Amino acid sequence: VKKDYIRRALEIDDQLAEARASLGYQYMLDYDWAASERELKRAMELNPNYPQSYAWNGARLMMIGKYDASLAEIEHALELDPTSNGINFYKGVCLGVAGRREESIKQFRKLIDMDPKFSWARSHLSRVYKLNGDYAAAAEERAISFELDGRPDLAAGTRQEYAKGGW
């Protein structure tokens, strides 16, 4: 359905970088890598200063395992919009899946400093801590993410379970 709305916008004006980037993102979610790349690159041509097209292209590259190229695109997006939660989040995720866990932790901590209420940063930081074997930090970050999502019951349960028996 979203693609239908985007295509309608492009029927009205096929030079809309934002619509091209959004279509590229939707293709990425469908794992249509070629169509996603085509639309995202077209968005970059139409507006080289639209950071989201670089961020989504970075996410696409990350999903196909091209981590260095992904980080380069994400860094370019951050040059254009250094305060974007989403783009900073993509950087943390990419660093984590690329096996650069300490850098990932640092990136998520930076994002949390920028926006302490951004629960996804806490949730993914928990995953990186777990991969590092720091289960106490992982449990606490997971609990905080639940609190931020309005789930104090799950936060309390996470803390209680960890206190009883670890991860």
C-alpha positions as CSV (number, residue, x, y, z in Angstrom):
1,V,0.0,0.0,0.0
2,K,2.8,2.4,0.9
3,K,4.4,1.8,-2.5
4,D,1.1,2.8,-4.2
5,Y,1.1,6.2,-2.4
6,I,4.7,6.7,-3.3
7,R,4.1,5.8,-7.0
8,R,1.2,8.2,-7.0
9,A,3.5,11.0,-5.8
10,L,6.0,10.1,-8.5
11,E,3.2,10.3,-11.1
12,I,2.6,13.8,-10.1
13,D,6.3,14.7,-10.0
14,D,8.9,12.1,-10.9
15,Q,11.7,14.3,-9.7
16,L,10.9,14.1,-6.0
17,A,14.0,12.8,-4.3
18,E,12.1,12.0,-1.1
19,A,9.6,9.9,-2.9
20,R,12.4,8.1,-4.8
21,A,14.3,7.4,-1.5
22,S,11.1,6.2,0.1
23,L,10.4,3.8,-2.8
24,G,14.0,2.6,-2.5
25,Y,13.4,1.9,1.2
26,Q,10.2,0.0,0.5
27,Y,12.0,-2.1,-2.1
28,M,14.7,-2.8,0.5
29,L,12.1,-4.0,2.9
30,D,11.0,-6.4,0.2
31,Y,14.6,-7.6,-0.3
32,D,14.5,-6.3,-3.9
33,W,18.1,-5.1,-3.8
34,A,18.4,-4.0,-7.5
35,A,15.2,-1.9,-7.4
36,S,16.2,-0.5,-4.0
37,E,19.6,0.5,-5.3
38,R,18.2,2.0,-8.4
39,E,15.7,4.2,-6.6
40,L,18.1,5.3,-3.8
41,K,20.8,6.2,-6.3
42,R,18.2,8.2,-8.3
43,A,17.2,10.0,-5.1
44,M,20.9,10.9,-4.5
45,E,21.2,12.3,-8.0
46,L,18.0,14.4,-7.6
47,N,19.0,15.8,-4.3
48,P,22.6,15.1,-3.1
49,N,21.8,16.8,0.2
50,Y,19.0,14.6,1.3
51,P,20.6,12.5,4.1
52,Q,17.9,9.9,4.3
53,S,18.7,8.5,0.9
54,Y,22.3,7.8,2.0
55,A,21.1,6.4,5.3
56,W,18.7,4.0,3.6
57,N,21.4,3.0,1.1
58,G,23.7,2.3,4.0
59,A,21.0,0.1,5.6
60,R,20.6,-1.7,2.2
61,L,24.3,-2.3,2.0
62,M,24.4,-3.5,5.6
63,M,21.6,-6.0,4.9
64,I,23.7,-7.5,2.1
65,G,26.8,-7.7,4.2
66,K,28.8,-4.8,2.7
67,Y,29.7,-3.2,6.0
68,D,32.5,-0.9,4.9
69,A,30.4,0.5,2.1
70,S,27.4,0.8,4.4
71,L,29.4,2.8,7.0
72,A,30.6,5.1,4.3
73,E,27.1,5.9,3.2
74,I,25.9,6.3,6.8
75,E,28.8,8.6,7.5
76,H,27.9,10.7,4.5
77,A,24.3,10.9,5.8
78,L,25.7,12.0,9.2
79,E,27.7,14.7,7.6
80,L,24.4,16.1,6.2
81,D,22.4,15.5,9.4
82,P,24.6,14.7,12.5
83,T,21.7,14.8,15.0
84,S,19.4,12.3,13.3
85,N,18.4,9.5,15.7
86,G,17.7,7.2,12.8
87,I,21.0,7.7,11.1
88,N,23.0,7.5,14.3
89,F,21.0,4.3,15.1
90,Y,21.9,2.7,11.7
91,K,25.6,3.5,12.4
92,G,25.4,1.7,15.8
93,V,23.7,-1.3,14.3
94,C,26.1,-1.6,11.4
95,L,29.1,-1.4,13.7
96,G,27.6,-4.1,15.8
97,V,26.8,-6.5,13.0
98,A,30.2,-5.9,11.5
99,G,31.7,-7.2,14.7
100,R,33.0,-3.8,15.8
101,R,31.2,-4.1,19.2
102,E,33.2,-1.6,21.2
103,E,32.6,1.1,18.5
104,S,28.9,0.0,18.4
105,I,28.6,0.5,22.2
106,K,30.3,3.9,21.9
107,Q,27.8,4.9,19.1
108,F,24.8,3.8,21.0
109,R,26.0,5.6,24.1
110,K,26.4,8.8,22.0
111,L,22.9,8.4,20.7
112,I,21.6,7.9,24.3
113,D,23.3,11.0,25.3
114,M,21.7,12.8,22.4
115,D,18.2,11.4,23.1
116,P,17.9,9.5,26.4
117,K,14.3,8.5,25.5
118,F,15.2,6.7,22.3
119,S,14.3,3.2,23.3
120,W,15.7,1.4,20.2
121,A,19.2,2.6,21.2
122,R,18.8,1.0,24.6
123,S,17.4,-2.2,23.1
124,H,20.2,-2.7,20.6
125,L,22.8,-1.7,23.1
126,S,21.5,-4.5,25.3
127,R,22.1,-6.9,22.4
128,V,25.7,-5.8,21.9
129,Y,26.4,-6.1,25.7
130,K,24.9,-9.6,25.6
131,L,27.2,-10.5,22.7
132,N,30.1,-9.2,24.7
133,G,29.1,-11.3,27.7
134,D,28.2,-8.3,29.9
135,Y,24.9,-9.8,31.0
136,A,24.3,-7.3,33.8
137,A,24.6,-4.3,31.5
138,A,22.5,-6.1,28.9
139,A,19.7,-6.8,31.3
140,E,19.7,-3.2,32.6
141,E,19.6,-1.7,29.1
142,R,16.8,-4.1,28.1
143,A,14.9,-3.1,31.2
144,I,15.4,0.6,30.5
145,S,14.1,0.1,26.9
146,F,11.0,-1.5,28.3
147,E,10.4,1.4,30.6
148,L,10.9,3.9,27.8
149,D,8.3,1.9,25.8
150,G,5.8,2.2,28.6
151,R,6.2,-1.4,29.8
152,P,7.3,-1.1,33.5
153,D,6.0,-4.6,34.1
154,L,8.5,-6.1,31.6
155,A,11.3,-3.9,33.0
156,A,10.6,-5.1,36.5
157,G,10.4,-8.7,35.3
158,T,13.7,-8.4,33.4
159,R,15.5,-7.0,36.5
160,Q,13.9,-9.6,38.8
161,E,14.8,-12.5,36.5
162,Y,18.4,-11.3,36.2
163,A,18.7,-10.9,40.0
164,K,17.4,-14.5,40.5
165,G,19.6,-16.3,37.9
166,G,21.5,-14.1,35.5
167,W,20.7,-13.7,31.9
